[in-house]
Amino acid sequence: MATTICLLAASHGDSILVSHSSEASTFNLLIDGGPAKTFGVGPGGRRPGPLRIALDEIKEKRQCVDLVILTHVDSDHIKGLIKAFKTEGYLSTLAKRVWLNASSNISAYLSEAEISENSIPFSTGDSPETSVRDGKTFEQLLTELDCWRREVIVAGEVITEGPFKFTILSPTHKDLRKLHCIWPDETPPADTTGEANDYHQSLSDLLENDEFFEDPSFTNGSSIAFVLEIEEKKILFLGDAYASTIVGALESLGHTKENKLVVDCVKISHHGSHFNTSVEMLDLIECRSYLISTDGTKHGHPHKRTLARILNAHPDNVIYFNYEDAFKGVLLGSEIVSYESRLRSLTNGIQI
């Protein structure tokens, strides 16, 4: 038996395939789909991107995608999934179950009126492979496919899907309440969008002058985050969740600095943004392998301050990236000897 985690090359976004193989079968979990080019590259997405290639391999093995989790609705997580559902023979056929906290089921959960402006558009008409399903919302499509049960995934739940056990840490009821409004266009807040990185600063200076400011994006705060358990292994998937939400959830489970959550891997929140990984959160986690999904082209991600916080949490921690260039130039010359071996790229995923 083996479990493999593959961080697909999803540009500045997230698309993660977790596969657990036993003698009897393989269970495939897909977390997010990255931006549109993760599925198809070039005009009309004609050339297969990494998500399409991964799904082709699943098809060749005559497997399915047993569970698809859309952590939240930002374009760098959802657009590739929509493309994969839009293109005939892919997720519309392969996906058996979908978790999605859409505006409509959040409204029902909150006993509030539905906000039609927040429906997720499915039709873009930009591909020759677009099916006759054009004109539907994404939620309508999933309902017709009978793979989405409209339940809200909320902190405190423990859910079993196939061989996996999920302990949900985010979002909270409070996080979902923030989403009950007309969602603005996806324009990142000014204080989190600067393209300049912080690589000119030393790790020691970043730690000495460290102050945590939390991500203000309410869509990021609505991210589905969870501890995934399989046999004796645990993996912490954080989406783009708030650090404070994760701290609250872990403390409610009885975790403290003296009784840390012990996991085999942590997928770091929000592509390594220093607005989503706090020292307070790291103090509640015991782990040696951290995963960051980004190509390093947007918003200064990964922030060196985040790397400093992780590297300082334990002298043996290793941070893995799904792009070799994502951490290029992050270390000063005086830091290379001490830290170079602890920043690594993943080529074929990580097996636990």
N, C-alpha and C positions, 0 to 999 in steps of 0.2 A: 504494500500500500504506500502511496506517495501523494503529497500535495504540492503543487507547483503554483507559484505566483508570478505572473508575467505582467510587468508594467509596459503596455504597448507604447510605441513611439507616437504619443498623442500631442505633439507640439507643446504648447503651453498649458494643455489641459490634462484630464485624467481619463484613462481607459484601462481597466485592469481585468485580466482573466485569471480566475482561480480554478484550477482543475484538481479534483481528487479522484484518483484511480484505485479501484480495488479489483479483486479477482472477478467480481461479478459485473461491474459496470464503472462508468466514469460520470461524475457529477460536475458540470461546468457552471460556474458562477461568473457573470459579467457585471462589473461595477463601472458604470458610466461609459460614454462612447467618444469622449473628446470632441474637438471641433469637427466640422463636416469633412475636412480632408483626412481625418483619421480613417474614414471609410473609403473615400474615393478622392483621387488626386487629379488635378488638371481640369480642363473645360468639361463641365457636366459630370465631374468625378469619374471619368472613364477608366483611369488607371487605378488599380486596387491599392488602397492604403492598408496600413497594418491591421486595422480591425477587420476589413474584408478578407485579408489573407488568413487571419486567425479563424474566422468563421468558415472559410473554404476548407481549412484543415478539419474542423469539426464535422462539416458535411461529408468529407471524404471518409471519415471514420464512422459515418452513420450514427453520430451522436446528436444531441440537442443541447441547447442552452437552457438548463433547468431553471435558472433564476437570473433575471436581469434586475439590477438595482440602479435606479437613477437617484443619486444622492441629493441633487437639487437641480434647479432649472437653468442655471447659467449656461451660456452657449458653449463654453469650453468643456462641458460635461454632457450636454444633451444633443447637440447638432449631429454628431456622428451616429448616435442611436437612431435619430429620426431618419437619416439616410439609410441605415441598415434595415429599418422597418419599411421604408419606402421602396427599396429595391426588391423585386420579386425573387423569392427563393431564399431569402436571408431571415432576418429576425421574425418577420410575419409568419414564417413557417417553423423556424428553429426554437423560438422563445416559448417556453411553457408557462412561465410565471413572471410577473413584473411587480416590483415595488416602486411606487411613485406617489409622492405627496403633492398632488396637483391642487390647484386652487379650488376646484369643485369639491373634492373630498375633504379638503381642509375646512371649507365652509360648512359642510354637513357635520363634520366632527365638532365644530364650534357652535352648531345650531344657529348659523347665520345665513343670510341670503347669499346665493351664489353670485360671484362677480364675473360676468361673461367676458369682460375685457381681458381677463387673465387666461383664457383658454389658450392652449399651446397649438399654434398653427402647424398643420401637417403638410399642406400643399405649398410647394414653392415653384413647381413647374420648371425646374432648372435641369432636369435630367431626361435623356431619352428613355431611361429605364423606369421613369415614374409610372405608377400603375393607375388604373381607373379609380382608385380610392381618393384621388385628388378632390379637395373641397371639404374633407372631414377635418375635425380637430384630432390631435394626437390621442386625446382621451377617448374620443368616439371610436377610433380605430382599435385601441387596446380593449375596449369593452366588447366590440364585435368579435375580436379574436378570442375572447373569453380567457385572457391571460392576466387581467387586472381586476382585482376584487374590490377596488375603491376603499379598502381599509387604510387608515392612517397609521404610519409607522412612527411611534413616539417613544421617548425615553422611558425606561422602566420595564419595557416588554422583554420577554424571553421567547424566542420563536425558533422552532426547529423546521428546517427545510432539508430533506434528504439526510445526508450524513452530517450536516452542519448545524451547529447551535449558535444562534445570534443573541447576544445581550445588547439591547439597544441603549445607547448613551445620549443620542441627540437625534432629533430636536426635542425640546421640552414643549409643554403646552404654551408657555410664555413665548418661545421662539415662533411657534405656529401662529399665535395671536398677532404677532408683528406682520405676518404675511397677509392678514385679512384686510387688504386695501388694494386699490388699483396699482399694479406693479409698474414702476417707472421703466423707461427704456434702460437697457443695460449699459449704464455709463458709470464706471468705477469712480468712487469718491476721489477727490483731488489729492488727498493726503496719502493715498495708497497706490497711485498710478505712475509715479515717477519712474522713468526708464533707467535712471542712474543707479548703479549698485553701490554697495558699501565696502567693496573689496579693498579699497585703499587703507582701511582701518585694520589694526591688528586685532587678533582674537582676544588678547588680554585687555586692550582698551575697550572693546565692545562689551566685555563682561564687567569691567570696572565701572563703566558709565551706563550700565544697563537699566532701562526703565521700560516697562511693558505697557503698550497701548493696544487695546483690543480692536479687531476688525469691526468697522461699523456697518458692513453690508448685511442687511437682514436676510437676503437670499443665501449667503454663505452660512449664516447662523441657523438656517433651516435644514442644513445638510443632515442626511441620515448617516450617523456614525455608530460603530458597533465593535464589540469584541466577537470575533468568529472563533469558534472552538471546533476542532476536528480531532477525534481520538484524544491524545494527550497534548496536542498543540493548541496554542492561542495566538491570534493575530489581531492587532488593533488597527482598524480602518477608520480614518478620521475625516474623509471627504474634505470639505472646506470649513469644518465646524469651528465654533468659538472655543477657545481654551477654557473659559470660565464655565461653559456648559459641561465640558468633559470633566473638569475638576469637580463640579457639583455631583455629576453622575458617579464618578469613582468614589467620592467620599460617601455617597449614599449606599454604596456597595461595601463599605467598611474599610476602604483603602486609605492608608496614611503613609507618611514618610517611613514609618517603621513596619508597615504592612502593605507593601507596594503590590500593584497589579503586575504579575510576572507574565510576560508575553515573549513569543519567539521573534516577532517582527512588529514594527509600527510603521504604517503608511502615514507620513507626516501630513498635516493639514495644509491646504491652500498653497501647494507647490513650494513650500519652504518659506512662506511669508512670515516675517517676525511679528506680525499682528495676530498670529494664530497659534504660536507655540510659546508658552510661557514657562519660566523656571518652575513656577508653582505646579503646573501640570506634569512636567518631567520628573519632579520630585515624588510623584505618586506612581511612577512606572519603573519597572526593572526590565531592561531589554538591552540587547547587544547589537541588533540589526535594525536600522532605520531606512525607510524607502522614501525617495522624493521623486515625484513625476513632474518634469518640466524640461524644456530644451534651453532654458535660460534666456529666451528672447523677449520676455514680457515682464514689466513692472519691477525689474531688478531681482527677480526670483532666480535662484534661491538667495534669500538674504543671508549674508555672512553672520549676522547677529544670531539668526536661528541656528546655523551650524555651530557657532560658538557655544550656545546654550546646550546643544545636544552633546558635543564633544566634551564639555565640562561636566556633564552628568555622570560619566563613568570613564575611566581611562582606557577601557577596551571597546567602547562603542565604535561601530563602523556605519557610515552613511553611504547608501547605494543610490545611484542615479540611473535613470533609463536613457540618458544621453551622455556620451563621453565628454562633450564640450560644455555640459551644463555647469560644471564647477571649474572650468578653465580660468586660470588667473585669480582664483579666489584666495590662494595662500600667498603671503608675502615670502620673499626669499628666506627670511629667518625662520619661517614656520614650516617649510617643506620637509625637512628631516623628521620633525616630530609628528606631523599630521598627514603627510601625503598618503601613507598606507591606509589611512582611515577614511579616505574619500575614494570610492570605487564606482565603476560603471557596471551595469548588468547587461550581459549579452543574451543569455538564454533564460532569463528569469531566475528565481531563487526557489530551491526545493527545501521543504522542511519535513 
